[in-house]
């Protein structure tokens, strides 16, 4: 039995390892309402800005925000959201596309989003349209406890719920590899029950540990970002400067500093093909950036500038020859068309002459016919008159 299981595991890992990576998607979720949870919204918007900077388009980002902190009447800076007390960057800005807001952010909708179990009529902008070649970044933040995360203080999602959803995604071939990140109290317990292959998971705190805010803005009046997210963003903003960065997940996770974060972040590697050794070598932009299309040129064609110029001249000669051949063909076609048109003109003139002669013959025949008929009529009339005179002479009484 053990050899059979080992063979099955090897084949599964081999299939995953050879899957083609074709796209990157991000699902960014804040789960807390109310003004005092401002930092959870700022956490999520900060990650949103980062993945956009690294190349993932809005069409491949699903942003879930349960409350509109920018328009909250308590906000001293109406229409804005900041994650730093110096307020250098407005996270809300003009180019934020929120896909789920307010009471749309529920456990049911989140599970449906992951598994793509929707009723008809749900727009594409609210769906995670991934396939077996897609890498997915899932970031979640809010209030949680041992193996659960609260949604808007009214419901919870458990570690088992997430585990089963990810398993369904794997069965339906909805991802290639997945990076799961969560910032909440006892965050590392949320990925405890995961069992779907191809997942790397990391969180901000161990069981029985809180996840702390980093700092507050006195003018805003509340904390504006959490510690673990703050230092993750610090690494991404300073070390991962563009979509071609070679920084790895190992570099990111090694940057965790317990003294700064005030809790013990965790990482789970065992579900990833090749374990920690291969997982650490995955580039950060394999999840946070866009997939770059690269056209590879044949390395054997190492031609000099003169050789390339000769090739260009030969190409131009071929184009000129093709143009001359085409021109000759067109000229021949025009001559042929002229001959055809001339022949058609001669035929038409001949037909018109024949038609005119035929009409003249017909008129002559009609005239002869009319003359003959008139002559016979005159002869018949003469005979009739002579016959009448003879009859009168014969039957009249004789005088003598």
DODRENMAR-984755 format. One line per 3 residues: number of its first residue (from 1); their letters; for each residue x negated, y, z of C-alpha. Coordinates in nm, 3 decimals. Layout:
NUM> a> X:Y:Z  ...;
This chain:
1> xxx> 0.000:0.000:0.000  -0.279:0.241:0.087  -0.458:0.199:-0.250;
4> xxx> -0.127:0.268:-0.429  -0.071:0.586:-0.231  -0.429:0.695:-0.295;
7> xxx> -0.384:0.638:-0.670  -0.058:0.837:-0.671  -0.222:1.122:-0.479;
10> xxx> -0.517:1.125:-0.718  -0.292:1.138:-1.025  -0.083:1.417:-0.873;
13> xxx> -0.392:1.621:-0.793  -0.535:1.561:-1.139  -0.212:1.678:-1.304;
16> xxx> -0.209:1.993:-1.094  -0.575:2.065:-1.159  -0.528:2.046:-1.534;
19> xxx> -0.217:2.263:-1.552  -0.266:2.575:-1.760  -0.255:2.908:-1.577;
22> xxx> -0.054:3.142:-1.801  0.101:3.412:-1.578  0.108:3.569:-1.231;
25> xxx> 0.420:3.662:-1.034  0.472:3.829:-0.696  0.764:3.800:-0.453;
28> xxx> 0.734:4.069:-0.184  0.982:4.059:0.102  1.052:4.286:0.397;
31> xxx> 1.315:4.132:0.626  1.380:4.406:0.887  1.638:4.682:0.899;
34> xxx> 1.647:4.991:1.121  1.417:5.291:1.149  1.185:5.151:1.416;
37> xxx> 1.086:4.876:1.167  0.948:5.137:0.925  0.611:4.957:0.917;
40> xxx> 0.757:4.640:0.765  0.883:4.834:0.465  0.549:5.015:0.441;
43> xxx> 0.365:4.680:0.455  0.562:4.550:0.159  0.536:4.865:-0.050;
46> xxx> 0.160:4.872:0.008  0.125:4.520:-0.137  0.357:4.623:-0.420;
49> xxx> 0.127:4.912:-0.512  -0.178:4.686:-0.499  -0.048:4.412:-0.730;
52> xxx> 0.068:4.677:-0.977  -0.275:4.839:-0.967  -0.432:4.503:-1.046;
55> xxx> -0.209:4.451:-1.348  0.106:4.259:-1.257  0.395:4.436:-1.434;
58> xxx> 0.726:4.520:-1.266  0.896:4.258:-1.481  0.697:3.994:-1.288;
61> xxx> 0.740:4.143:-0.940  1.044:4.073:-0.722  1.071:4.341:-0.451;
64> xxx> 1.315:4.286:-0.163  1.376:4.581:0.076  1.657:4.555:0.332;
67> xxx> 1.663:4.925:0.429  1.595:5.255:0.258  1.353:5.424:0.498;
70> xxx> 1.280:5.696:0.243  1.635:5.832:0.270  1.687:5.766:0.640;
73> xxx> 1.808:6.088:0.813  1.535:6.042:1.076  1.262:6.065:0.810;
76> xxx> 1.086:6.402:0.847  0.945:6.356:0.496  1.259:6.280:0.304;
79> xxx> 1.225:6.056:0.001  0.881:5.926:0.097  0.720:5.628:0.270;
82> xxx> 0.361:5.631:0.399  0.138:5.357:0.541  -0.127:5.594:0.678;
85> xxx> -0.107:5.887:0.917  -0.296:6.114:0.677  -0.012:6.063:0.424;
88> xxx> -0.242:6.063:0.123  -0.021:5.837:-0.088  0.356:5.823:-0.111;
91> xxx> 0.431:5.452:-0.144  0.786:5.509:-0.258  0.709:5.760:-0.532;
94> xxx> 0.879:5.757:-0.870  0.781:5.415:-1.007  0.927:5.174:-0.755;
97> xxx> 1.167:4.911:-0.890  1.358:4.752:-0.602  1.523:4.428:-0.716;
100> xxx> 1.712:4.347:-0.394  1.806:4.616:-0.145  2.020:4.649:0.166;
103> xxx> 2.252:4.359:0.235  2.138:4.179:-0.080  1.831:4.070:0.119;
106> xxx> 1.963:3.748:0.272  1.828:3.399:0.334  2.065:3.256:0.074;
109> xxx> 1.957:3.498:-0.198  1.592:3.443:-0.114  1.627:3.063:-0.143;
112> xxx> 1.825:3.101:-0.467  1.554:3.332:-0.600  1.282:3.073:-0.534;
115> xxx> 1.473:2.771:-0.665  1.654:2.954:-0.948  1.994:2.821:-0.841;
118> xxx> 2.216:3.102:-0.962  2.566:3.138:-1.094  2.612:3.262:-1.450;
121> xxx> 2.575:3.633:-1.506  2.281:3.703:-1.273  2.054:3.949:-1.460;
124> xxx> 1.697:3.859:-1.550  1.566:4.140:-1.326  1.689:3.948:-1.021;
127> xxx> 1.542:3.613:-1.120  1.201:3.455:-1.075  1.144:3.334:-1.431;
130> xxx> 0.833:3.128:-1.369  0.718:2.797:-1.517  0.456:2.531:-1.455;
133> xxx> 0.181:2.769:-1.568  0.271:3.049:-1.322  0.073:3.142:-1.012;
136> xxx> 0.298:3.296:-0.747  0.209:3.529:-0.460  0.473:3.529:-0.184;
139> xxx> 0.432:3.794:0.086  0.675:3.823:0.378  0.684:4.053:0.679;
142> xxx> 0.928:4.110:0.965  1.009:3.979:1.312  0.962:3.610:1.380;
145> xxx> 0.895:3.336:1.629  0.788:2.975:1.635  0.869:2.836:1.287;
148> xxx> 1.127:3.104:1.200  1.153:3.453:1.051  1.449:3.681:1.110;
151> xxx> 1.639:3.842:0.823  1.793:4.175:0.925  1.850:4.060:1.285;
154> xxx> 2.149:3.857:1.169  2.006:3.527:1.037  1.682:3.329:1.022;
157> xxx> 1.481:3.128:0.775  1.285:2.835:0.915  0.963:2.665:0.818;
160> xxx> 1.166:2.368:0.695  1.379:2.595:0.474  1.068:2.734:0.310;
163> xxx> 0.909:2.389:0.281  1.213:2.242:0.107  1.243:2.541:-0.126;
166> xxx> 0.877:2.509:-0.230  0.925:2.135:-0.285  1.220:2.205:-0.515;
169> xxx> 1.008:2.457:-0.703  0.739:2.192:-0.753  0.995:1.936:-0.872;
172> xxx> 1.138:2.188:-1.119  0.788:2.287:-1.239  0.828:2.648:-1.133;
175> xxx> 0.468:2.715:-1.033  0.110:2.615:-1.097  -0.043:2.741:-0.771;
178> xxx> 0.103:2.944:-0.487  -0.043:3.179:-0.227  0.187:3.227:0.074;
181> xxx> 0.112:3.521:0.306  0.311:3.622:0.613  0.271:3.897:0.872;
184> xxx> 0.487:3.842:1.180  0.461:3.718:1.536  0.354:3.351:1.546;
187> xxx> 0.316:3.371:1.168  0.102:3.060:1.125  0.387:2.838:1.244;
190> xxx> 0.593:2.937:0.939  0.381:2.722:0.708  0.348:2.431:0.950;
193> xxx> 0.609:2.214:0.772  0.499:2.280:0.414  0.440:1.965:0.208;
196> xxx> 0.456:2.072:-0.159  0.117:2.046:-0.336  -0.066:2.343:-0.484;
199> xxx> 0.000:2.585:-0.195  -0.251:2.795:0.000  -0.098:2.957:0.309;
202> xxx> -0.226:3.225:0.543  -0.072:3.419:0.832  -0.148:3.690:1.083;
205> xxx> -0.117:3.509:1.419  -0.115:3.174:1.590  0.169:3.028:1.795;
208> xxx> 0.252:3.233:2.106  0.065:3.532:1.962  0.216:3.863:1.860;
211> xxx> 0.138:4.049:1.540  0.057:4.410:1.627  0.096:4.741:1.448;
214> xxx> -0.217:4.928:1.349  -0.131:5.291:1.418  0.158:5.536:1.430;
217> xxx> 0.226:5.868:1.262  0.331:6.120:1.527  0.527:6.325:1.275;
220> xxx> 0.712:6.021:1.143  0.754:5.901:1.500  0.696:5.528:1.449;
223> xxx> 0.419:5.283:1.355  0.352:5.291:0.983  0.165:4.963:0.915;
226> xxx> 0.073:4.631:1.081  -0.284:4.539:1.166  -0.326:4.221:0.964;
229> xxx> -0.172:4.377:0.651  -0.383:4.692:0.701  -0.711:4.496:0.689;
232> xxx> -0.596:4.277:0.400  -0.521:4.597:0.207  -0.855:4.745:0.310;
235> xxx> -1.032:4.448:0.150  -0.817:4.462:-0.163  -0.862:4.836:-0.210;
238> xxx> -1.237:4.847:-0.146  -1.358:4.509:-0.277  -1.112:4.414:-0.552;
241> xxx> -1.147:4.719:-0.771  -0.992:4.584:-1.090  -0.827:4.287:-1.263;
244> xxx> -1.167:4.139:-1.357  -1.300:4.127:-1.001  -1.486:3.808:-0.901;
247> xxx> -1.396:3.832:-0.532  -1.253:3.503:-0.409  -0.994:3.397:-0.156;
250> xxx> -1.283:3.275:0.055  -1.418:3.630:0.062  -1.078:3.765:0.162;
253> xxx> -1.024:3.517:0.444  -1.381:3.559:0.570  -1.309:3.930:0.609;
256> xxx> -1.056:3.859:0.887  -1.187:4.007:1.212  -1.006:3.893:1.526;
259> xxx> -1.142:4.189:1.721  -0.977:4.431:1.479  -0.658:4.236:1.411;
262> xxx> -0.595:4.155:1.782  -0.462:3.811:1.687  -0.598:3.495:1.526;
265> xxx> -0.514:3.470:1.156  -0.487:3.125:1.007  -0.537:2.955:0.670;
268> xxx> -0.405:2.621:0.547  -0.598:2.449:0.268  -0.494:2.084:0.278;
271> xxx> -0.210:2.116:0.023  -0.436:2.263:-0.241  -0.603:2.026:-0.492;
274> xxx> -0.964:1.991:-0.384  -0.892:2.134:-0.041  -1.086:2.423:0.109;
277> xxx> -1.389:2.373:-0.114  -1.201:2.452:-0.435  -0.945:2.683:-0.275;
280> xxx> -1.210:2.921:-0.147  -1.341:2.963:-0.501  -1.009:3.080:-0.641;
283> xxx> -1.038:3.445:-0.741  -0.818:3.695:-0.561  -0.690:3.826:-0.895;
286> xxx> -0.567:3.476:-0.980  -0.274:3.573:-0.755  -0.288:3.951:-0.715;
289> xxx> -0.377:4.045:-1.075  -0.252:3.989:-1.426  -0.366:3.706:-1.649;
292> xxx> -0.607:3.849:-1.907  -0.586:3.718:-2.263  -0.938:3.660:-2.393;
295> xxx> -1.026:3.581:-2.755  -1.347:3.377:-2.772  -1.560:3.434:-3.083;
298> xxx> -1.772:3.155:-3.225  -2.118:3.200:-3.071  -2.285:3.029:-3.369;
301> xxx> -2.215:3.325:-3.600  -2.508:3.542:-3.489  -2.540:3.755:-3.804;
304> xxx> -2.749:4.068:-3.840  -2.607:4.407:-3.933  -2.726:4.374:-4.296;
307> xxx> -2.565:4.031:-4.330  -2.239:4.163:-4.191  -2.258:4.456:-4.439;
310> xxx> -2.309:4.213:-4.727  -2.007:4.015:-4.612  -1.800:4.333:-4.608;
313> xxx> -1.916:4.427:-4.962  -1.830:4.078:-5.090  -1.491:4.111:-4.931;
316> xxx> -1.435:4.445:-5.104  -1.540:4.294:-5.438  -1.285:4.019:-5.394;
319> xxx> -1.018:4.275:-5.318  -1.109:4.479:-5.631  -1.101:4.165:-5.849;
322> xxx> -0.764:4.067:-5.708  -0.635:4.418:-5.781  -0.763:4.406:-6.143;
325> xxx> -0.606:4.064:-6.199  -0.282:4.193:-6.062  -0.297:4.502:-6.286;
328> xxx> -0.358:4.284:-6.596  -0.068:4.064:-6.502  0.154:4.368:-6.461;
331> xxx> 0.039:4.507:-6.800  0.113:4.173:-6.968  0.455:4.165:-6.807;
334> xxx> 0.526:4.519:-6.935  0.423:4.424:-7.297  0.640:4.115:-7.281;
337> xxx> 0.931:4.318:-7.153  0.883:4.573:-7.438  0.897:4.293:-7.698;
340> xxx> 1.207:4.149:-7.541  1.377:4.488:-7.533  1.283:4.556:-7.900;
343> xxx> 1.424:4.218:-8.005  1.741:4.285:-7.811  1.776:4.626:-7.983;
346> xxx> 1.737:4.473:-8.332  1.991:4.202:-8.250  2.236:4.460:-8.123;
349> xxx> 2.201:4.670:-8.442  2.248:4.362:-8.662  2.559:4.267:-8.468;
352> xxx> 2.701:4.618:-8.510  2.640:4.608:-8.893  2.808:4.267:-8.928;
355> xxx> 3.102:4.388:-8.721  3.143:4.698:-8.943  3.143:4.488:-9.265;
358> xxx> 3.398:4.249:-9.116  3.625:4.539:-9.026  3.599:4.680:-9.384;
361> xxx> 3.688:4.340:-9.538  3.986:4.306:-9.309  4.117:4.652:-9.408;
364> xxx> 4.075:4.570:-9.782  4.264:4.244:-9.746  4.545:4.421:-9.561;
367> xxx> 4.566:4.689:-9.836  4.583:4.425:-10.117  4.853:4.239:-9.931;
370> xxx> 5.061:4.556:-9.896  5.024:4.643:-10.270  5.132:4.291:-10.379;
373> xxx> 5.435:4.298:-10.154  5.544:4.637:-10.295  5.514:4.515:-10.658;
376> xxx> 5.729:4.209:-10.594  5.991:4.422:-10.422  6.014:4.649:-10.724;
379> xxx> 6.054:4.354:-10.964  6.331:4.202:-10.750  6.519:4.532:-10.749;
382> xxx> 6.500:4.559:-11.134  6.636:4.208:-11.178  6.924:4.286:-10.945;
385> xxx> 7.023:4.601:-11.144  7.013:4.421:-11.481  7.226:4.137:-11.344;
388> xxx> 7.490:4.383:-11.222  7.513:4.559:-11.564  7.556:4.224:-11.746;
391> xxx> 7.837:4.119:-11.511  8.028:4.442:-11.568  8.000:4.408:-11.950;
394> xxx> 8.124:4.048:-11.953  8.425:4.086:-11.725  8.544:4.426:-11.838;
397> xxx> 8.875:4.422:-12.066  8.818:4.457:-12.433  8.983:4.768:-12.596;
400> x> 8.970:4.652:-12.949;
